[in-house]
Amino acid sequence: LEAEKKKLLESNRKVATEEHKARQELTEQFNGVIIDVRNQMEKQEEERLKGMEENEGLRIKFRELLAQYETSERSQQEELKEKILEEQMSLMKLQETEEHRLALMEQNHVLKETEKLLKAQLKEYAEKFGTFKDTFAKSHEAFESMKKQNAELKRRD
């Protein structure tokens, strides 16, 4: 019985030692897995932090680009407004010039008509003056002739 008891004790010790070794191996494997998981988590944390830094850098660049775009957009809008105003002013000047041109053309037409009338009047006055001159010359001749006749009559007397 004692030999059996020793065998049993020896068997129990052997089983306990094997179980202890198996538990030890499982603990070591579990700790290894935990270390691997922890390393992966740290690596993922580093990558996540790096990604957040990149995202922040991109966010800053995006804000800068957006500010530049908005500034450029405002500048282009102001330039467009200026161009529109310049175009409107040019159109107004063109319209004023056209109105002035039409007024000058009308004035030119009036002056040409006046010139025609004045030339016609001048021609009429020239004709009347010619007639007057001819009449005056005839009158002068008649007067001279009468003068001569008077002088002859006075000589005869």
Buried (B, 14 or more C-beta within 10 A) or exposed (E): EEEEEEEEEEEEEEEEEEEEEEEEEEEEEEEEEEEEEEEEEEEEEEEEEEEEEEEEEEEEEEEEEEEEEEEEEEEEEEEEEEEEEEEEEEEEEEEEEEEEEEEEEEEEEEEEEEEEEEEEEEEEEEEEEEEEEEEEEEEEEEEEEEEEEEEEEEEEE
